[in-house]
Amino acid sequence: MGGDLRVAGDGPHGGAWTLGIEHPFPGRPLQRIGLRDGAVATSTRTRRTWGQAGDRRHHLIDPATGRPAWTGLASATVIAAEAWQAEVVAKSAFVAGLSEGLFVLASTHTDGLLVDDWGSTYPTLGFSRFSASPAESLLKGA
């Protein structure tokens, strides 16, 4: 599952596990979350890429075309109860694009954060309950 993660119970310092979500564009911090029991998965077109300038490709394939999906999103991060669910929903949201991707998260009762090609972020309504400051992690899980 690559960099995706499933946690259960208290983190190493007690309380929730504090996890960092990387921004798809280097040098830009994105978000820290707290999670006691659940999973996080991110799908992004900025990793696992190949090809020359003007013909860059990535591993997230649009099933309608069989080619790399260019949907206006740079990444989709999903928080779910199980790792497989977070992974499937993250890829589905990415391939769906921004508006439909947010609908995918809502219809699967998951929370997450989409980042568009310009670096703007689009969290689901429930995503803020997972926000964690560096000093404290308050959340109980997905």
Stockholm file with secondary structure:
# STOCKHOLM 1.0

chainA/1-142         MGGDLRVAGDGPHGGAWTLGIEHPFPGRPLQRIGLRDGAVATSTRTRRTWGQAGDRRHHLIDPATGRPAWTGLASATVIAAEAWQAEVVAKSAFVAGLSEGLFVLASTHTDGLLVDDWGSTYPTLGFSRFSASPAESLLKGA
#=GR chainA/1-142 SS CTTCEEEESCCTTSSSEEEEEECSSTTCEEEEEEESEEEEEEEESSSSEESCTTSCEESCEETTTTEECCSSEEEEEEEESSHHHHHHHHHHHHHHCHHHHHHHHHHTTCEEEEEETTSCEEECTTGGGGBCBTTBCCCCCC
#=GC SS_cons         CTTCEEEESCCTTSSSEEEEEECSSTTCEEEEEEESEEEEEEEESSSSEESCTTSCEESCEETTTTEECCSSEEEEEEEESSHHHHHHHHHHHHHHCHHHHHHHHHHTTCEEEEEETTSCEEECTTGGGGBCBTTBCCCCCC
//
